[in-house]
Amino acid sequence: MNDSAIIERPPAQPATAAAAPRLRLSAAEFVADATEAQRINDWLASVDAVTRTRWALENLPGPHALSSSFGAQAAVSLHLVTQLDPRIPVIVVDTGYLFPETYQFIEQLRKQLSLNIQTFAGAQTVAQFEAQHGKLWEQGREGLDQYLELRKVEPMRRALQTLGINTWFAGLRRSQAASRAALNPLEVRDGRFKLHPIFDWSDRDVYLYLKAHGLPYHPLWDKGYVSIGDWHSTKALHEVDSAEELRFAGLKRECGIHGLEG
C-alpha cells in the first residue's frame, strides 16, 4: 500500500524508524509502569494511523485480531489494518439481531477486502434466548445490561480466548462519544494490548479516507442511521430528539465489549 495515499491530519512530528520506541513490557508491566506507558502513547499520538498500526504489528505480541461491528464507518479500520496484515482475523459478534443490511455489508466488505472473518455468537439461538429471558432489551437498564453481557460481551470474550489473541485492534474514536473522550491509542483490556489506530480522527478524516480508497458507508447510512447495532435498539436521526437516544433508548451509550461504560 502507498501510505502517502491516505488522507488524514498530518502527524505532530514526522515518524521515523529511529524515533519509533521499542516495547519491552508485558501487558501487566505496561499497566504498572505509567511513565513508560505515557511515553509510548505520546509517540503513538504524534504519528499517523498507518505508522501506529505498523508499529503495533511489529512490536505488540501476537496473535493479533481486529474487531468490527460493521457499523456506519467500519470500512476505515478494516481497510487500514488489513492492508498491512491481510490475514488478520476480523472478529464479528453476531447477536442474532443485526439488521439485514448489516449482514449484506459484512459480505460486501468480506469480498471487497478479502477479509478473514471469524464470527462468534451467543450460546443460545435467538428462539432459545427469548424463551428463557424474554426481550431483555425492553426490561430497563438492568435487563439491557444482561442482554449485552449474554449476546455481545460473552461472545467477544470467548472469541479472544478461542483465537488466543494477545493484541486487539479496534476502530474506536474519541469524537464518537463522551465515554470515549479519554481513549489512549494503546491500552490494556483484560490482560491484552488494545490499539486504537484512529483514536484521534474526526468525522471528516473518516469521510476523506473512505473517499480516497473507494470504500462504502453502511447501507443504512443514507437513511439516517449513524450509529448502527441491533435492529431493536437502534434509531435513525429522524426518530430521536438527541444523539444520546440513537442506541439503547438513551439508557446507555456503550455495549460493554470495549471495557467502557456510559
Secondary structure, 3 states (H helix, E strand, C coil): CCHHHCCCCCCCCCCCCCCCCCCCCCHHHHHHCHHHHHHHHHHHHHCCHHHHHHHHHHHCCCCEEEECCCCCCCHHHHHHHHCCCCCCEEEEEECCCECHHHHHHHHHHHHHHCCEEEEEECCCCHHHHHHHHCCHHHCHHHHHHHHHHHHHHHHHHHHHHHCCCCEEECCCCHHHCHHHCCCCCEEEECCEEEECCCCCCCHHHHHHHHHHCCCCCCCCHHHCCCCCCEHHHECCHHHCCCHHHCEHHHCCCCCCCCCCCC
